[in-house]
Amino acid sequence: MKELLIVGAGPVGLYAAFTAGLRKIDAVVVESAQTVGGQLNLYLEKTIYDIPAFKSIKASELIDALYEQFKPYEKDIPLHLNETIETIEKEDGYFIVKTNKETYEVKKILMTHGGGKFLPRKIEGLDASNVAYNVLSLEQYKDKKVAIFGGGDSALDWANLIKDIAEDVYLIHRRPEFRAHLSSVDTFQEKGGNIYAPFQLKSHTQNDDLVEEIVIENKETIEEVSLKVDEVLVFFGLIQTRASYETWLVDAENGLIIVDSKMNTSVEGIYACGNGVTYTGKQKMITSGFGEVITALGAINHELHPEQRVPQYSSMLKK
C-alpha cells in the first residue's frame, strides 16, 4: 500500500512529487496527459515573470526545471503518464483508486490536477495544418506573414514576441476594445504591428492543407480586407472540462474543490491544491500553488508520521 497518491503532474504536481520525496513519503504520481507540465504545455514559448528567483523564465524551461528538481526521487516516486482516475472508494483508513490502467491502495490522496483538462476554443470554419492554437516554437514564424486572432493577454504577448522575427503580424480582434493590458497594445503598435478591430473572419482561401489568404470583415462598417498569410494563430481562450467530483467523493463549488486552511477537502485523507481548489482569498497563480503544496504535504506527513519532529529541509536534498 502506498502512503500517497498525487493526481496530476503539472507545475504544482511536480513540486508536490519533489516535496514528497524530500520528506521520504512513499508516493506515486498519475497524470492523464502524455507529458508533464499541465496547462503550461499550451504556452511553451511564453515568458513567465512572477516565479521567485527568476526575472523571467519560459514556460518550457520552468517545466524542465521542475522535472529536474523531482528527477532524483523518480525511482522512489514513479510517475505514470496517460493514466486517468476513474473511481475513488473510501475504506477504513485508506482509499482504493481505480484508473484506466491500474488499481491503487493508498492512505492519502493529493489532487493537483488544476480542475480538469483545458482545450482551446476553435475558430469556426478554419481547419488547416498552418492554423494553430498554441506556439511550440517561435522560429516557426520567422520571416512569415502571421495572422493572430484574439484580444486577450495571450494574443498580445505572442503578437509582440512574433513581431520581432516575422515579416508581418496581423492582430485581429472582434471587439473595438482589447482585454489585454493597454501597454501591450501600445508596444505592438510601436513595433509596427497591424491591428484590425473590430474585425472577424469572413472567408479564406485554402490550397491543399494550407490557408493562403483570409478575408476579414469589419463588424461595424462591413468593410472587407484580404490578407495573405503563411501562419494563423488563434487565442480565443480555453474550455475547461471539469473533473467528476461526485466520482471523486469531494465537495466542489463552481467546478472547484473546496478546501480548508490545511488543504483538506470534505473527505478526510483527501487533500487538494493548485488552480483546481477554492477558498477565501484564493489566488490562481503557480506560486500560490507551490505554497499550498507545502501546507498540504506538511499536514499529510504529520498524519502519516506523527513521530517525526524535524522536517526535511531543501538543504538536505537528494543528489
N, C-alpha and C positions, 0 to 999 in steps of 0.2 A: 504493500500500500504506500502510495506517495503521500508526502506531507502537504504538498501544494500543487494545484493546477493553475497555471497562468493562461488566461484566454486572451490571445492577441499578441502580435509581435510588431506593433507599430513602435514609435519612439518611446511611449510610456511602457509598453510591454517589454521591450528590450531592456530598458532601465530597470524594470521590476525583476527581470531574469538575472541581471547583473547583481542587483541588491540581494536577491535570494541566495545567489552564490556566495556573496560576501558574508552572509550570515549563516552559511552552510545549511540551508534549508533544502531538503530533498524534494526537488520540484521537477515539473515538466511543463513545456510551453506548447500550445496548439494555436495555429494560425490558419484561417480559412483561405487566405490568398496563397499564391505560389512563390511569394517572395516576402522578405521582411520590409518594414518601413511604413506600412499603413498608407494613410492618405498622402504622405509626402511623395509617394511614387507618382502622383499626378503632377507634381511640380519639381521634378528632379533638378532642373537647371535654375530654379528660382532661389534668390538670395534671402536668407532669414537674418534679421537684425537684432532679435531680442533673446538670444541664447547667452547666458552668463559666460564670461571669459572670451567670447568671440565678438570682434567688432562686426563681422558679418561671416556667414557660412552658407554654402549652397545646401539645399535640401539633400542632395545625393551624398554630399560629404558628411552631413550630420548622421544620415543613416549608416554610412560606413563607420563613422567614429563610434556610434552606439553599439554596433555589432562587434567591432574590435574590442570594445570595453567588456562586452559579455563573453567573447570567444574563449577566454581561459577557463570558463565554467561550463562550456557547452557539453563536454564529455559527461559531467555530472548532472547537468540540467539539459536534457535533449530537447531540441526544437523541431516540431513536426509541422511541415507546411501542407497546404491543400487538405486541411482537416477541419471539419465543421462540427460544432456542438449540435447535437440533435435533442438529447434529453438529459435532464439532471434529476436524480432521485435522492431524497434525503433519507438516510438510515440513522441508526442510533450512533452518533458520534462520527459519522463520515458520510461521504457522498458517492453515488455511482453515476459517473458521467459517460454517456454514450456519444460517440462521434460517428461520422460516416465511415471510419476505418477501425476504431478501437473502442474498448471499454476500460475506463479507469476507475479505480477506487482511491479516493483522496480524502484527506482530513479537512483541508481548506481549499477554497477557490478564490482567486483574484481575477476579476474581469477588467481588462484594459482595452477592450475592442473598439472603443470610440463610438458605440451606439449603433453600429450597423455598417453595411457597405455603402460606398459612395460611388455613384455613377454620374458621368457628365450629362447635362441636358443637351440633346442633339438639336441641330438646326434642321428644320423640316425641308425635305426635298433636295438636300445636298449630301451625296454619299459617293466619295471617291477616295483613292489612295493618298491624294495630297490634301485631304481635309482631316485635320487633327483637333483633338480636344485637350492635349497637353503637349509639353515641349520635352522631348527626350534629349535633344542635342541642339545647341544654338548654331553650330556650324552648318546644320541643315539649311539654314535660312541666309547664309552668306551670299551676297550679290543677287538675291532673289527679289521678286515683287511679291509682297506678303499682304494679304487681307486679314484683318483681325476683327472679329465680331464680338462686341461686349462693351460694357461701360463701367465695370467694377474695377477694383484694385488689381485683380489678376490680369485683366485685359490691358490695363495701362502699364503695369510693371513689365509685362512681356513686350508690349509695344516699344517701350523705352529701351529695353535691352536689345531687341532685334533691330531697332532703327540704327544702332551703332554699326551693324555689319551688313544690313540688307541694302539693296538698291533703292527700293521704295517700300514704305509701310502705309497701308490704308486702314485707319481705325474707324469702324462703322458701328454706330450705336443707334438704337431705335427710339431713343428719347433725346430731347434737347439738352437735358442736364445729365452729368455723369455722377455715378455713385462713388467713384474713386476720389482720392484726395485731389483737390484742385491743383496742388503743386505738381502732381504727376502729369496732369493735363497740360499745365504750363510748360513743363520740361519737354514733353513730347512735341509741342508746337515749336519750342525754341530749337529743337533738333531738326526741324523741317518736316515733321510728320504730317500726314494728310488726315484730317478729321472730316467725317461725313455724319452729321447728326441734325435732325432725326431721320435716319435712313434705315431701310430694311431690304433684305434680299427679295428681288422680284423673279429673276430667272438666271440661268447660267448656260454656258456652252461647254460641253464635255467631249474630249477626244479619248476614246477607249476608257481607261480608268483614271483620267486626269481632268480636273477642272481647268480650263484655259482662260475663261473670261466669265465675269459675273456682271449682272445688271442690277443696280440698287436703285431704290425709289425713295424720294423724299416724302415722308408721310403727310406733310402739310401742303406742299406745293405740287406733288405728283411728278416733280422733275425726275428724270432718269439719268443715271450716269453709268457708263460702261467702263470696266476696269480689267485690264489684262493681269492675270495672276499666275504665279508659279506655285504658291502655297496658300492654304487657307487655315486659319486658326479660329476656334470658336470657344468663347468663355462666357457661357450663359449660366454658370453656377452648377451646383451638384444636386442630384436627387439622392437622398439618403434612404436606403432600405433598412427599416428598423428590425432589430432582433426580436424574436418572440419571447418576451419576458414572462409570459404565462408559463411557457415550457421551462423557462429557466428559474421559475419559482419566485423571483424577487419582485417587489413593488416598483412601479415606474410612474412617472408623471411627464406628460408631453413627450413621450418617447425616450426619456432619460431615467436612469436608475437613481432612486432616492437613497442617499447615504447620510450618515451622521458625521460627527467631527473626527471619528476614527476610521472613516471609510467603510463602516459596517453597512450592509444592506438590511432589508427587512428580514432576511434569513440568517440566523446565527451560523457563522462559519463561512459565509459568502461575503466577500469584500469587492469593492469596485473603485476605480479611479480613472482619470482621463476625461476626454470630451464626452463620454457616454454617461456621465453622472451629473446629478444636480443637488445643490444645497445652497443655503442662503449665502450670497456673496461669491458664488462660483464664477471664476474667470476661465474662459475656454482658451487656454494657452498651453503650449508644450511645457513651459517651465512650471506652471502650476501643477500640471500632471506629474512632473518629477517629484514635487514636494508631497503630493498625495501618495505617491509610491512609498516614500519614506515613512509616512504616517501609517499606511496600511501594513507594510511589512514589519514595522515595529510592533504593531498590535498582534499580527499573526505570529511572529516569532515568540512573543511573550506568552501567547496561549499554547504554542507548541512546546516551548522550552522555558517554563517559568523559573527554572533553576539558574538560567543564565543571568548574570548580573552585569557583565562587561560587554557592551555592544562591539560588533566588528566594525572598525573604522576603515576608511579608504586608505589609510597609511599602512594597512595590513593586507594589501592587495595580493591576490594570487598571480604569480608571474606567468 
